[in-house]
Amino acid sequence: MPPGTPRIYLVGGAVRDGLLGRAPGDRDFVVVGATPAAMLAQGYKPVGKDFPVFLHPATGEEYALARTERKTGPGYHGFRFHAAPDVTLEEDLARRDLTINAMARDAAGTLVDPYGGEKDLQDRVLRHVSPAFAEDPVRILRVARFLARFAPLGFRIADTTLALMQAMVASGEAAHLVPERVWTETRKALAEPAPSAFVRSLRACGALAVLFPEVDALYGVPQSAEHHPEIDCGTHLELVLDQAARLAPGDDLTGFCALTHDLGKALTPASGLPRHLAHERRGLAPLTALCERLKVPTEHAQLAALTCRHHLDAHRALELKPATVLALLEAFDAFRRPTRLDTFLVVCTADKRGRLQHADDAYPQADFLYAARGAAAAITAQPFVDAGLHGPAIGGAVRRARIEAIKALPRG
């Protein structure tokens, strides 16, 4: 290619995933040696506010001009970017977080790997590219999220990278993370195959106590060994998270309900341990605080609160009175919004299986509650209207008939 001709490289996740033999997601490109005017002249559409990023006129894929960045203040907003034709590909890759994300391929498919990303992929290591990693606190969350994705493949965080993350937390960088970024990364992590690795990583570097103190407080709290061979509430939470990911792959709503279902156990008085009486009610206050602080979406917050409050009701479903079963279904608006009950019962199943030596336990309570929903939903108002009932009498008759329908179901 003649000198001065812009050069285009595939970068980031698509390169990494290709080397891992995984299906790539979105493809991102870096353009070296170009100017914004040259990109516009070729029909690219500008979208970047802080630095020049363009959309390809035909594919809509992102093409960013090669750039460098310099730290100018705290947090992840405190950066000044420099994009110019003289910025090299190596300089652009140097500003990236992990070596496995700092590789590129040219138009001929040749790998460009100045920081050893391919070897780190082979060694299953998440390693920072340079000391500049410490300038962006979002990277703490990103590393934890990548481990949630790749832990099943045997990946670990490099000792030097973990030490850097610990230093960042100690210096107060994590405190500058805005709620929206924390939630965005958390939501993605909860949809990964091993969300427990996200929580474990944050705890290992000290960020869990800063960002999720309600979750961090569960560690070190004992449970009855009879029911929880893993004993520690934090360990139980990790097991539940991974069970939820196994039962509902890619579902961050299920993951969030699993993450927060037991927050009340951290508030059990010491005199009551290792039992956790009323922990489902105690958990509502810390759950509300967490949701408000991180600006969690309404549906996530509402369903998490219902799950926290009622998960023991599901565990006891086979012993509940028919009227109580109906009240449980109504609490989830199960006849108009059936997916709420579906998510709830996945979390409850994960809670049952999220214990040492119980990973494959049956959960007949879910089958019973699904059957109860079906039986109750089959009772409609029309027959009572046809029978001449009016007003509140119709609702009362429907409710009594639904209770009888649930009563007639076999239990176990």
Buried (B, 14 or more C-beta within 10 A) or exposed (E): EEEEEBBBBBBBBBBBBBBBEBEBEEBBBBBBBBBBEBBEEEEBEEEBEEBBBBBBEEEEBBBBBBBBBEEEEBBBEEBEBEBEBEBEBBBBBBBBBBBBBBBBBBEEEEEBBBBBBBEBBEEEBBBBBBEBBBBBBBBBBBBBBBBBBBBEEEBBBBEEBBEBBBEBBEEEBBEBBBEEBBBBBBBBBBBBBBBBBBBBBBBBBBBBBBBBBBBBBBBEBBBEEEEBBBBBBBBBBBBBBBBBBBBBEEBBBBBBBBBBBBBBBBBBEEEEEBEBEEBBEBBBEBBBEBBEBBEBBEEBBEBBBBBBBBBBBBBEBEEBEBBBBBBBBEBBEBBEEBEBBBBBBBBBBBBBBBBEEBEEEEBEBBBBBBBBBEBBBEBEEEEBEEEEBEEEEBEEBBBBBBBEBBBEBEBE
